[in-house]
Amino acid sequence: MLGFFRSFLKSRFGVAFALVFLGLIALAFASADVTGSGFGGVAGGDRAAKVGSSRLGTAELGKALTGSFEQERQRQPGLTMAQFLSAGGMDTVLNGLTDRLALAEWGERHGMTVSNRLIDSEIVKVQAFQGVDGKFSQSTYEQLLKQRGLTDKEVRKDLGQGLIARQLLLPAGFGAQMADEAVQRYAALLTEKRTGTVLQVPSLAFAPASPPDTNTLLAFYNANKARYMQPERRTIRYLVLDETSLKNVPAPTEAEIAADYKANTAIYAPSEQRSVTQVIVPTEAAAKALAAEVASSGALETAARAKGLVPSKLENQTRDTLGNQTAKAVADAAFAAAQGAIAAPAKSSIGWHVVKVDSVTRNTGKTLDQARPDIIKTLTAQKRRAALSDLAAQAEQEIDGGTGLADIAKKLNMTVSTTAPLTADGSVFGTQGEKVSPDLAPLVQAAFAMEREGEAQLAELTAGLKVAIFDVGQLTAATPAPLDKIKPLVARDWAVDQGAAKAKVAADKILAALNKGMPLAEAVKAAGAPLPAPQAVDLPRAALNQMQGQVPAPLALLFAMAKGTHKRLEGPDKAGWFVVSVKDIVLGDVKRGDQVFTQAARSFSADAGDEYAQQLRLAIRKEVGVERNEAGIKAVRDQLTGASAQ
């Protein structure tokens, strides 16, 4: 089926497809760090896969996995590498990288190449390689490559592979269209309306009447500890360096005040700004005629529009800025005229300018004494920022020298503060919705990236104004909640667990009765226990779209069934079962000129293009040949999760 009807695949497919185009380099510069993985010489060898005549090394796979993991952890701060890999991260990244190699080799076999000029154009687009002026910086490029453990050759090879993949896959889906008849059929499904019922068969309805004894409850708890895991939490100890931490910051001297005044003469000198209206004509004669016509009335705009000319306004112009926009002669003429007057016509490179001076704003400027308060305020702020920077640099030297947070606090005569235990998303553990202070929020991600307690770091909280020295005070690993604190919850889960099997039997009996044609009210009696009343459903499919992806599973099933059928669906966490019945389906009446038809045609055509590209990708992968080295892949997994060190 088309991608429109398989949204559950979109996220993984999207990641793999992005890897085909972007590869290791994009991941390396999107993530915080992909170095230090320590790959090479792993137990399974240094090959993760063989693709045609090429090979994918374990080091490259490890770097790509680390980069992809770091990207995902920005969206899910509490994510661990083990969770990332177990959720399919390994296969997604590995398939993406092997796809790139297969596409690149197939393209080269068929004469496809990528020029160095094209690769250069891709490199200069990478934002991480740009300097402070927003342009590509060779020194920044070389420095970042060194930090990431990459070479220029690796970058160029990687980008070249991505460009070949793009040249192959994008045209495959270009211009794809679905037949109008098929679009009309699918569009009718999108506008259909369904009626039916959803019957809940809860496990608790079949739970034992007596509560569990102590030993039974303990045994159930021990067997299901994973259900009751509490997240890892950490306390953050910190010092905040700001203006209140500074002592004996010298006041600006007279020499410094005078030097600042001199350096900013343009700011304090007298100045004049003018707002003007101008009309540009092709000849001097036309300019003089227009100027003479409006000299007495000053109605330049009216006269210009009567002649089919378009006046323009230039607001708050200095002589220099007006000259830059027009010409020096035009600016000189405009600044020689009085307010409200028409200036003498003057020529620029595009024609003759007739200018009216709309307003004049004069700034008398400031003497040194007049500017002194502003200069003192500015210099004082600069000195305090410099002093704070020096203080932060001293603290950084102490950290680099191995000095702990407590000792740094003593040297600075400050007191260490400690947060409440926090989870990886900044929530205060054990509370409902309470978050760490916004001022300290930037520290949380760094604190959870630390491997142990007591490793002080420096972080800027507010640019130039506030710096934090911090470490992890107490690290509490993810552990099950103590039984005595969650006994009612565990007892309920035990009851649900005990009733789950009986609930399934009851749901099967009801389903069998319905399939024999028995009315629902009679079929429910076969359950042998009181059940909640069936819920009637009468909804258009459009209502599911409004749920923004949060469609209850029974409703999703109801809209996937045939008319007159009944199905059973298991609820989450053994909570029970649902028996879903579809009574009637009314298809929407969609005509080819309808808006829904147009939207569906556009969407289905895009999905068809994706299908073509996917089929080409799979065909190329099959032709080139991909062989996985499971031993090498396992070695990468073990090294990333720490299993190899155990």
BELGIMO-V840379 format. One record per residue. N is the residue number from 0. RES is the residue in three letters. OMEGA is omega in whole degrees, -180 to 180 (NA if undefined). BURIAL is b if it has 16 or more other ideal C-beta (glycine too) atoms within 10 Angstrom, else e. D_FIRST is the distance of its C-alpha to the first C-alpha in Angstrom with 2 decimals. Layout:
n;res;omega;burial;d_first
N;RES;OMEGA;BURIAL;D_FIRST
N;RES;OMEGA;BURIAL;D_FIRST
This chain:
n;res;omega;burial;d_first
0;MET;-178;e;0.00
1;LEU;-179;e;3.75
2;GLY;-179;b;6.61
3;PHE;-177;b;8.09
4;PHE;178;e;6.53
5;ARG;-176;e;7.26
6;SER;-180;e;10.77
7;PHE;178;e;12.30
8;LEU;-167;e;11.48
9;LYS;-174;e;12.90
10;SER;-179;e;16.50
11;ARG;179;e;16.62
12;PHE;-179;e;14.49
13;GLY;180;e;16.77
14;VAL;-179;b;19.84
15;ALA;-180;b;19.11
16;PHE;178;b;18.38
17;ALA;178;b;21.58
18;LEU;178;b;23.47
19;VAL;-177;b;22.61
20;PHE;-169;b;24.33
21;LEU;176;b;26.95
22;GLY;-173;b;27.94
23;LEU;-173;b;31.05
24;ILE;180;b;33.24
25;ALA;179;b;31.26
26;LEU;-178;b;30.99
27;ALA;-176;b;34.68
28;PHE;172;b;35.76
29;ALA;-178;b;33.41
30;SER;-177;b;34.67
31;ALA;-175;e;38.20
32;ASP;173;e;39.02
33;VAL;180;b;37.54
34;THR;174;e;40.90
35;GLY;-179;e;42.88
36;SER;175;b;40.17
37;GLY;-178;e;42.71
38;PHE;-177;b;40.51
39;GLY;-180;e;42.10
40;GLY;179;e;43.71
41;VAL;-171;b;41.36
42;ALA;-177;e;41.67
43;GLY;-176;b;38.65
44;GLY;-176;e;39.80
45;ASP;179;b;38.79
46;ARG;178;b;35.60
47;ALA;-180;b;32.21
48;ALA;174;b;30.27
49;LYS;-178;b;31.05
50;VAL;-175;b;28.87
51;GLY;177;b;30.25
52;SER;-179;e;33.85
53;SER;178;b;33.27
54;ARG;174;e;33.42
55;LEU;-177;b;32.09
56;GLY;177;b;35.05
57;THR;179;b;35.17
58;ALA;180;b;36.95
59;GLU;178;b;34.19
60;LEU;180;b;31.55
61;GLY;179;b;33.89
62;LYS;-180;b;34.43
63;ALA;178;b;30.76
64;LEU;-180;b;30.09
65;THR;179;b;33.12
66;GLY;179;b;32.15
67;SER;178;b;28.60
68;PHE;-180;b;30.18
69;GLU;176;b;32.75
70;GLN;-178;b;30.21
71;GLU;-179;b;28.34
72;ARG;174;b;31.75
73;GLN;177;e;32.61
74;ARG;179;e;29.90
75;GLN;-173;e;30.79
76;PRO;-177;e;34.54
77;GLY;-176;e;34.91
78;LEU;174;b;32.29
79;THR;179;e;33.78
80;MET;179;b;32.84
81;ALA;179;e;32.37
82;GLN;-180;e;29.89
83;PHE;-178;b;28.01
84;LEU;-179;b;27.78
85;SER;179;e;26.95
86;ALA;177;e;24.00
87;GLY;-179;e;22.38
88;GLY;-179;b;24.42
89;MET;-178;b;25.75
90;ASP;-179;e;22.55
91;THR;-178;b;21.04
92;VAL;-179;b;24.24
93;LEU;179;b;24.97
94;ASN;178;b;21.66
95;GLY;-179;b;22.10
96;LEU;179;b;25.64
97;THR;174;b;25.05
98;ASP;180;b;22.32
99;ARG;-179;b;25.03
100;LEU;-180;b;27.57
101;ALA;179;b;25.44
102;LEU;-180;b;24.59
103;ALA;-179;b;28.25
104;GLU;179;b;29.64
105;TRP;179;b;27.47
106;GLY;179;b;28.49
107;GLU;178;b;32.12
108;ARG;-177;e;32.05
109;HIS;171;e;31.13
110;GLY;180;e;33.77
111;MET;178;e;31.99
112;THR;177;e;34.37
113;VAL;-177;b;34.77
114;SER;176;e;38.23
115;ASN;180;e;40.26
116;ARG;179;e;40.60
117;LEU;178;e;36.85
118;ILE;177;b;36.75
119;ASP;-178;e;39.80
120;SER;177;e;38.05
121;GLU;-179;b;35.24
122;ILE;-177;b;37.87
123;VAL;178;e;39.79
124;LYS;-177;e;36.71
125;VAL;-174;b;36.46
126;GLN;-178;e;38.11
127;ALA;-178;e;39.59
128;PHE;-177;b;41.68
129;GLN;177;e;43.33
130;GLY;-177;e;46.90
131;VAL;180;e;48.48
132;ASP;179;e;48.63
133;GLY;-180;e;44.85
134;LYS;-180;e;45.17
135;PHE;180;e;44.33
136;SER;-180;b;46.99
137;GLN;-179;e;47.73
138;SER;177;e;49.59
139;THR;179;e;46.77
140;TYR;-178;b;44.33
141;GLU;-180;e;46.63
142;GLN;-179;e;47.40
143;LEU;177;b;43.78
144;LEU;179;b;42.95
145;LYS;179;e;45.92
146;GLN;-176;e;44.88
147;ARG;180;b;41.36
148;GLY;-179;e;42.76
149;LEU;175;b;41.14
150;THR;178;e;42.75
151;ASP;180;e;42.43
152;LYS;179;e;41.27
153;GLU;-180;b;38.39
154;VAL;-178;b;37.33
155;ARG;178;b;37.46
156;LYS;-178;b;35.62
157;ASP;179;b;32.82
158;LEU;178;b;32.51
159;GLY;178;b;32.71
160;GLN;179;b;29.77
161;GLY;-180;b;27.71
162;LEU;177;b;28.83
163;ILE;178;b;27.88
164;ALA;180;b;24.37
165;ARG;-179;e;24.18
166;GLN;180;e;25.59
167;LEU;-169;b;23.05
168;LEU;-176;b;19.74
169;LEU;178;e;20.45
170;PRO;-178;e;21.37
171;ALA;-179;b;18.28
172;GLY;-175;b;16.21
173;PHE;176;e;19.19
174;GLY;-180;e;19.23
175;ALA;179;b;15.63
176;GLN;175;e;15.08
177;MET;-180;b;12.84
178;ALA;-178;e;14.94
179;ASP;-179;e;16.80
180;GLU;179;e;16.10
181;ALA;178;e;12.32
182;VAL;-178;b;13.19
183;GLN;180;b;15.80
184;ARG;-179;e;13.74
185;TYR;179;b;11.28
186;ALA;176;b;14.49
187;ALA;176;b;16.22
188;LEU;-179;e;13.92
189;LEU;-177;b;14.75
190;THR;-178;b;18.37
191;GLU;176;b;18.58
192;LYS;-178;e;21.31
193;ARG;172;b;21.52
194;THR;-179;b;24.64
195;GLY;179;b;25.25
196;THR;173;b;27.05
197;VAL;179;b;26.72
198;LEU;178;b;29.54
199;GLN;176;b;30.50
200;VAL;-173;b;32.28
201;PRO;178;b;33.86
202;SER;-178;b;35.32
203;LEU;179;e;38.51
204;ALA;-178;b;39.27
205;PHE;-179;b;39.92
206;ALA;177;b;41.61
207;PRO;-180;e;45.19
208;ALA;-178;e;47.90
209;SER;177;e;49.95
210;PRO;-180;e;49.01
211;PRO;175;b;48.77
212;ASP;-174;e;51.97
213;THR;-177;e;52.44
214;ASN;179;e;51.68
215;THR;-179;e;48.51
216;LEU;180;b;47.25
217;LEU;180;e;48.17
218;ALA;178;e;46.43
219;PHE;179;b;43.20
220;TYR;-178;b;43.49
221;ASN;-179;e;44.09
222;ALA;-175;e;41.11
223;ASN;-177;e;38.76
224;LYS;-179;e;40.19
225;ALA;179;e;36.83
226;ARG;-169;e;36.08
227;TYR;-179;b;39.14
228;MET;172;e;38.92
229;GLN;-175;b;40.49
230;PRO;173;e;39.28
231;GLU;177;b;41.48
232;ARG;-177;b;44.01
233;ARG;168;b;46.62
234;THR;179;b;49.67
235;ILE;174;b;50.43
236;ARG;-173;b;54.08
237;TYR;168;b;54.90
238;LEU;177;b;57.57
239;VAL;177;b;57.03
240;LEU;176;b;59.08
241;ASP;-176;e;59.74
242;GLU;-180;e;62.81
243;THR;180;e;64.41
244;SER;-174;b;64.44
245;LEU;179;e;66.56
246;LYS;174;e;70.31
247;ASN;174;e;73.05
248;VAL;-175;e;70.93
249;PRO;177;e;73.65
250;ALA;178;e;74.05
251;PRO;178;b;73.79
252;THR;178;e;77.07
253;GLU;180;e;78.92
254;ALA;179;e;78.17
255;GLU;178;b;74.43
256;ILE;-180;b;74.60
257;ALA;-180;e;76.54
258;ALA;179;e;74.19
259;ASP;179;b;71.13
260;TYR;-179;b;72.95
261;LYS;-179;e;73.79
262;ALA;-178;e;70.26
263;ASN;-179;e;68.92
264;THR;-178;e;71.61
265;ALA;-180;e;69.09
266;ILE;-173;e;67.96
267;TYR;-179;b;71.48
268;ALA;176;e;73.18
269;PRO;-179;e;73.86
270;SER;180;e;71.03
271;GLU;177;e;70.30
272;GLN;-179;b;67.08
273;ARG;171;b;66.84
274;SER;-174;b;64.31
275;VAL;169;b;64.68
276;THR;-177;b;63.48
277;GLN;173;b;63.48
278;VAL;-178;b;63.25
279;ILE;179;b;62.96
280;VAL;-172;b;64.74
281;PRO;-173;e;65.26
282;THR;178;e;69.08
283;GLU;-179;e;71.95
284;ALA;179;e;73.67
285;ALA;180;b;70.71
286;ALA;-180;b;70.50
287;LYS;180;e;74.22
288;ALA;180;e;74.13
289;LEU;179;b;71.30
290;ALA;180;b;73.02
291;ALA;-178;e;76.29
292;GLU;-174;b;74.67
293;VAL;-176;b;73.20
294;ALA;-177;e;75.96
295;SER;-176;e;77.71
296;SER;-177;e;74.83
297;GLY;-177;b;72.26
298;ALA;-176;e;69.51
299;LEU;-177;b;67.58
300;GLU;-178;b;64.16
301;THR;-179;e;65.58
302;ALA;-179;b;67.46
303;ALA;-178;b;64.53
304;ARG;178;e;62.08
305;ALA;-180;e;64.74
306;LYS;180;e;64.70
307;GLY;179;e;60.89
308;LEU;-177;b;60.77
309;VAL;177;e;58.36
310;PRO;176;b;60.07
311;SER;-179;e;58.34
312;LYS;175;e;59.28
313;LEU;-173;b;59.66
314;GLU;170;e;60.21
315;ASN;-179;e;62.34
316;GLN;167;b;63.10
317;THR;179;e;65.61
318;ARG;-177;b;67.65
319;ASP;-178;e;65.54
320;THR;177;e;62.12
321;LEU;178;b;63.25
322;GLY;179;b;64.69
323;ASN;-178;e;61.46
324;GLN;-178;e;59.52
325;THR;177;b;62.16
326;ALA;-179;b;65.26
327;LYS;-179;e;68.29
328;ALA;179;e;70.53
329;VAL;-180;b;68.35
330;ALA;180;b;68.32
331;ASP;180;e;72.09
332;ALA;-179;b;72.73
333;ALA;-178;b;70.52
334;PHE;175;b;72.23
335;ALA;-177;e;75.65
336;ALA;178;b;75.19
337;ALA;178;e;75.93
338;GLN;-179;e;73.41
339;GLY;-177;e;72.69
340;ALA;175;e;74.22
341;ILE;-179;b;72.82
342;ALA;176;b;72.99
343;ALA;180;b;74.52
344;PRO;-179;b;71.93
345;ALA;-172;b;70.62
346;LYS;170;b;68.54
347;SER;-178;b;65.30
348;SER;-177;e;63.21
349;ILE;179;e;61.32
350;GLY;-179;e;64.27
351;TRP;-175;b;66.99
352;HIS;170;b;66.37
353;VAL;-170;b;68.09
354;VAL;172;b;67.70
355;LYS;179;b;68.70
356;VAL;-177;b;69.24
357;ASP;-179;b;67.59
358;SER;179;e;68.51
359;VAL;178;e;70.18
360;THR;-178;e;69.52
361;ARG;176;e;72.07
362;ASN;-176;e;71.82
363;THR;-179;e;75.26
364;GLY;-179;e;73.87
365;LYS;171;b;75.11
366;THR;179;e;78.01
367;LEU;-179;e;77.66
368;ASP;179;e;79.16
369;GLN;-178;e;76.86
370;ALA;-173;b;73.76
371;ARG;-178;b;74.96
372;PRO;180;e;73.14
373;ASP;-179;e;69.76
374;ILE;179;b;70.38
375;ILE;180;e;71.48
376;LYS;-179;e;68.35
377;THR;-178;e;66.11
378;LEU;178;b;68.02
379;THR;178;e;68.16
380;ALA;179;e;64.37
381;GLN;-180;e;64.04
382;LYS;-179;b;66.55
383;ARG;177;b;64.85
384;ARG;178;b;61.49
385;ALA;179;e;63.19
386;ALA;178;b;64.92
387;LEU;178;b;61.66
388;SER;178;e;60.11
389;ASP;180;e;63.14
390;LEU;178;b;62.91
391;ALA;178;b;59.24
392;ALA;177;e;60.18
393;GLN;179;e;62.92
394;ALA;180;b;60.54
395;GLU;176;e;58.10
396;GLN;178;e;60.99
397;GLU;180;b;61.83
398;ILE;180;b;58.24
399;ASP;179;e;58.20
400;GLY;177;e;61.50
401;GLY;180;e;60.11
402;THR;-179;e;61.70
403;GLY;-177;e;59.97
404;LEU;-178;b;59.11
405;ALA;-180;e;62.11
406;ASP;176;e;64.54
407;ILE;179;b;63.09
408;ALA;179;b;63.57
409;LYS;-179;e;67.21
410;LYS;180;e;67.88
411;LEU;-178;b;66.46
412;ASN;-180;e;68.24
413;MET;-180;e;65.00
414;THR;179;e;63.43
415;VAL;175;b;60.06
416;SER;-178;e;57.63
417;THR;177;e;54.89
418;THR;168;b;51.71
419;ALA;177;e;50.59
420;PRO;-176;b;48.04
421;LEU;171;b;44.74
422;THR;-171;b;41.15
423;ALA;179;b;38.99
424;ASP;178;e;37.71
425;GLY;178;b;41.33
426;SER;176;b;41.61
427;VAL;-175;b;44.97
428;PHE;177;b;44.51
429;GLY;179;e;45.44
430;THR;179;e;45.23
431;GLN;174;e;42.90
432;GLY;-180;e;41.46
433;GLU;-178;e;44.47
434;LYS;175;e;43.82
435;VAL;179;b;46.05
436;SER;180;e;48.20
437;PRO;179;e;46.39
438;ASP;-176;e;49.17
439;LEU;-177;b;48.26
440;ALA;180;e;44.46
441;PRO;-177;b;44.34
442;LEU;-169;b;45.98
443;VAL;-177;b;43.41
444;GLN;179;b;40.80
445;ALA;-179;b;43.63
446;ALA;-179;b;45.32
447;PHE;174;b;42.27
448;ALA;179;e;41.96
449;MET;-176;b;45.54
450;GLU;-177;e;46.04
451;ARG;178;e;49.16
452;GLU;169;e;51.64
453;GLY;178;e;54.48
454;GLU;-174;e;52.95
455;ALA;175;b;54.05
456;GLN;180;b;52.09
457;LEU;179;b;52.68
458;ALA;178;b;50.25
459;GLU;179;e;50.76
460;LEU;176;b;50.04
461;THR;-173;e;51.22
462;ALA;176;e;51.80
463;GLY;-174;e;55.51
464;LEU;-173;e;56.49
465;LYS;-179;b;55.25
466;VAL;178;b;54.59
467;ALA;167;b;53.81
468;ILE;-172;b;55.02
469;PHE;171;b;53.01
470;ASP;176;b;52.05
471;VAL;-179;b;50.42
472;GLY;-180;b;53.07
473;GLN;-180;e;51.52
474;LEU;178;b;48.27
475;THR;-177;e;47.03
476;ALA;177;e;44.19
477;ALA;-178;e;41.38
478;THR;176;e;42.99
479;PRO;175;e;42.60
480;ALA;179;e;44.47
481;PRO;-177;e;47.81
482;LEU;-176;b;47.73
483;ASP;180;e;50.71
484;LYS;-177;e;48.90
485;ILE;-175;b;45.75
486;LYS;179;e;47.26
487;PRO;179;e;46.08
488;LEU;-180;e;42.46
489;VAL;179;b;42.71
490;ALA;179;b;44.41
491;ARG;179;e;41.64
492;ASP;177;b;38.97
493;TRP;180;b;41.10
494;ALA;177;b;41.24
495;VAL;-179;b;37.46
496;ASP;-180;b;37.09
497;GLN;-178;b;39.66
498;GLY;-173;b;38.07
499;ALA;-178;b;34.45
500;ALA;179;e;34.87
501;LYS;177;b;36.71
502;ALA;178;b;34.13
503;LYS;178;b;31.44
504;VAL;180;e;33.80
505;ALA;179;b;34.41
506;ALA;178;b;30.73
507;ASP;179;e;30.29
508;LYS;179;b;33.32
509;ILE;-179;b;32.08
510;LEU;179;b;28.67
511;ALA;180;e;30.55
512;ALA;179;b;32.89
513;LEU;-179;b;30.19
514;ASN;176;e;28.49
515;LYS;178;e;31.96
516;GLY;-180;e;32.18
517;MET;176;e;34.52
518;PRO;-176;e;34.55
519;LEU;-179;b;33.26
520;ALA;178;e;36.80
521;GLU;-178;e;38.13
522;ALA;-179;b;35.31
523;VAL;-179;b;35.98
524;LYS;180;e;39.50
525;ALA;-178;e;38.23
526;ALA;180;b;37.41
527;GLY;179;e;41.11
528;ALA;178;e;41.10
529;PRO;-180;e;40.94
530;LEU;175;b;37.44
531;PRO;180;e;36.38
532;ALA;177;e;35.90
533;PRO;179;b;32.39
534;GLN;178;e;30.64
535;ALA;-180;e;29.67
536;VAL;177;b;26.46
537;ASP;-170;e;26.30
538;LEU;167;e;23.80
539;PRO;179;b;21.60
540;ARG;-180;e;18.15
541;ALA;179;e;19.82
542;ALA;178;e;22.04
543;LEU;179;b;19.32
544;ASN;-180;e;18.80
545;GLN;179;e;22.56
546;MET;173;e;22.54
547;GLN;176;e;21.40
548;GLY;-180;e;19.10
549;GLN;-178;e;21.75
550;VAL;177;e;20.18
551;PRO;-176;e;22.04
552;ALA;179;e;20.09
553;PRO;178;b;21.43
554;LEU;178;b;20.28
555;ALA;178;e;16.71
556;LEU;-179;b;16.86
557;LEU;-179;b;18.59
558;PHE;177;b;15.86
559;ALA;-176;e;13.30
560;MET;176;b;15.82
561;ALA;180;e;17.05
562;LYS;176;e;20.36
563;GLY;-179;e;23.43
564;THR;-180;e;21.97
565;HIS;179;b;23.26
566;LYS;179;b;21.96
567;ARG;-179;b;23.68
568;LEU;179;b;22.66
569;GLU;177;e;24.83
570;GLY;-179;b;26.30
571;PRO;173;e;26.95
572;ASP;177;e;29.99
573;LYS;-177;b;30.92
574;ALA;180;b;31.82
575;GLY;-177;b;30.83
576;TRP;174;b;28.16
577;PHE;171;b;26.44
578;VAL;-173;b;26.21
579;VAL;180;b;23.67
580;SER;176;b;24.08
581;VAL;-179;b;22.37
582;LYS;-174;e;25.13
583;ASP;176;e;23.72
584;ILE;178;b;20.78
585;VAL;-179;e;21.88
586;LEU;177;e;19.40
587;GLY;178;b;20.45
588;ASP;-175;e;22.40
589;VAL;177;b;20.86
590;LYS;-171;e;22.76
591;ARG;178;e;22.06
592;GLY;-177;e;24.81
593;ASP;179;e;23.72
594;GLN;-179;e;23.07
595;VAL;177;b;19.79
596;PHE;180;b;18.61
597;THR;180;e;19.86
598;GLN;180;e;18.25
599;ALA;180;b;14.79
600;ALA;179;b;15.32
601;ARG;-178;e;16.41
602;SER;-178;b;13.61
603;PHE;178;b;10.80
604;SER;177;b;13.08
605;ALA;179;b;13.48
606;ASP;177;b;9.84
607;ALA;176;b;9.82
608;GLY;176;b;13.01
609;ASP;179;b;11.81
610;GLU;180;b;9.34
611;TYR;180;b;12.52
612;ALA;180;b;14.66
613;GLN;180;b;12.79
614;GLN;177;e;12.93
615;LEU;179;b;16.54
616;ARG;-179;b;17.34
617;LEU;179;e;16.32
618;ALA;178;e;18.19
619;ILE;179;b;21.19
620;ARG;-179;b;21.25
621;LYS;-178;e;21.39
622;GLU;-179;e;24.06
623;VAL;-180;b;26.23
624;GLY;179;e;26.02
625;VAL;178;b;25.82
626;GLU;179;e;28.15
627;ARG;172;b;28.39
628;ASN;-173;b;31.89
629;GLU;179;e;31.36
630;ALA;178;e;35.03
631;GLY;179;b;34.93
632;ILE;178;b;31.75
633;LYS;179;b;33.44
634;ALA;177;b;36.58
635;VAL;179;b;34.81
636;ARG;-178;b;33.25
637;ASP;-178;b;36.70
638;GLN;180;b;38.49
639;LEU;-178;b;36.25
640;THR;180;b;36.55
641;GLY;-178;e;40.22
642;ALA;-178;e;39.84
643;SER;-179;e;41.71
644;ALA;-176;e;44.73
645;GLN;NA;e;45.06
